[in-house]
Amino acid sequence: MEDEYKSAKYYDKFLHLFVWRIRKKVLEIVIRNKYKTILDVCCGTGNQLKLLKKHGVDGTGVDLSKAMLVIAEFGKIKVKCHEQDAENITFNNESFDMTMTTFALHEKSNSSAKKIINEMIRLTKKNGHLIIVDFSINSNTSLLARKGIVFIESRAGDDHYEHYKEYVAYNGLNNLLEGLPLKEIEKYYFAFNGVVLKVLQKQK
Ligand SMILES: C[S@@+](CC[C@H](N)C(=O)[O-])C[C@H]1O[C@@H](n2cnc3c(N)ncnc32)[C@H](O)[C@@H]1O
């Protein structure tokens, strides 16, 4: 796979203003639920895992981009991330109290995104949690959020943008999560209703 994230060293700085509230919300949920084993699927630069580690919570990640993984293992706080395909992760079934993925599903084709979520379900313990953060574009989304997201996505590369448009056309996470053995237990909106964070419990 061609590494789309060659400019990984600018990634966190560029997105900081947009994501910091969301990262803090994930931290709050993690601390409240006292998860012991955490997997960040498509962890990118490990930015979320680093925030967790700063607050004493360890987690591990998987990502396919070497450029992103280098950043994860660099700096004052380093996190362990594995170079692995999120559609076919090598960890054993039900290894984690919580699996999460943030801002990754919208850039995948519908079938890829579904495979990734199924891997997360496989890897999560019974009654464990999945945290999914991604765009949510509907009638409640402000025009500012819509325009801002399209601006970012249209500059992220052709495949990326085509998949984003497909994600929106297919009703985003609602479609991806339909019919899966997951119960939504918490939901939060961010960025003028352009982003949703869902906490889901694995049902069987
Ligand atoms: C938009 S970035 C999000 C990164 C991070 N989760 C965050 O919140 O900043 C999407 C990430 O998904 C990774 N990715 C895409 N397809 C993947 C796959 N099949 N397996 C593993 N990682 C993948 C990319 O390399 C990239 O780091």
The ligand as an SDF file (V2000), in Angstrom:
LIG
                    3D

 27 29  0  0  0  0  0  0  0  0999 V2000
   -6.8700    9.8270    9.4230 C   0  0  0  0  0  0  0  0  0  0  0  0
   -5.6680    8.7930   10.1310 S   0  0  0  0  0  0  0  0  0  0  0  0
   -6.2450    8.7090   11.8240 C   0  0  0  0  0  0  0  0  0  0  0  0
   -5.1540    8.3640   12.7780 C   0  0  0  0  0  0  0  0  0  0  0  0
   -5.5290    8.3720   14.2580 C   0  0  0  0  0  0  0  0  0  0  0  0
   -6.4740    7.3350   14.5880 N   0  0  0  0  0  0  0  0  0  0  0  0
   -6.0090    9.7190   14.7140 C   0  0  0  0  0  0  0  0  0  0  0  0
   -7.0800    9.8160   15.3090 O   0  0  0  0  0  0  0  0  0  0  0  0
   -5.2760   10.7000   14.5110 O   0  0  0  0  0  0  0  0  0  0  0  0
   -6.0660    7.1950    9.5320 C   0  0  0  0  0  0  0  0  0  0  0  0
   -5.0060    6.1600    9.8490 C   0  0  0  0  0  0  0  0  0  0  0  0
   -5.4890    4.8900    9.4260 O   0  0  0  0  0  0  0  0  0  0  0  0
   -4.3680    4.1560    8.9510 C   0  0  0  0  0  0  0  0  0  0  0  0
   -4.8470    3.0370    8.1250 N   0  0  0  0  0  0  0  0  0  0  0  0
   -5.5530    3.1050    6.9760 C   0  0  0  0  0  0  0  0  0  0  0  0
   -5.8340    1.8740    6.5210 N   0  0  0  0  0  0  0  0  0  0  0  0
   -5.2770    1.0060    7.3980 C   0  0  0  0  0  0  0  0  0  0  0  0
   -5.2270   -0.4150    7.4740 C   0  0  0  0  0  0  0  0  0  0  0  0
   -5.8160   -1.2000    6.5620 N   0  0  0  0  0  0  0  0  0  0  0  0
   -4.5830   -0.9700    8.5120 N   0  0  0  0  0  0  0  0  0  0  0  0
   -3.9930   -0.2030    9.4590 C   0  0  0  0  0  0  0  0  0  0  0  0
   -4.0110    1.1410    9.4390 N   0  0  0  0  0  0  0  0  0  0  0  0
   -4.6470    1.7420    8.4190 C   0  0  0  0  0  0  0  0  0  0  0  0
   -3.5520    5.1800    8.2150 C   0  0  0  0  0  0  0  0  0  0  0  0
   -2.2140    4.7440    8.0210 O   0  0  0  0  0  0  0  0  0  0  0  0
   -3.6690    6.3900    9.1380 C   0  0  0  0  0  0  0  0  0  0  0  0
   -2.6380    6.4170   10.0740 O   0  0  0  0  0  0  0  0  0  0  0  0
  1  2  1  0
  2  3  1  0
  2 10  1  0
  3  4  1  0
  4  5  1  0
  5  6  1  0
  5  7  1  0
  7  8  2  0
  7  9  1  0
 10 11  1  0
 11 12  1  0
 11 26  1  0
 12 13  1  0
 13 14  1  0
 13 24  1  0
 14 15  1  0
 14 23  1  0
 15 16  2  0
 16 17  1  0
 17 18  1  0
 17 23  2  0
 18 19  1  0
 18 20  2  0
 20 21  1  0
 21 22  2  0
 22 23  1  0
 24 25  1  0
 24 26  1  0
 26 27  1  0
M  CHG  2   2   1   9  -1
M  END
$$$$
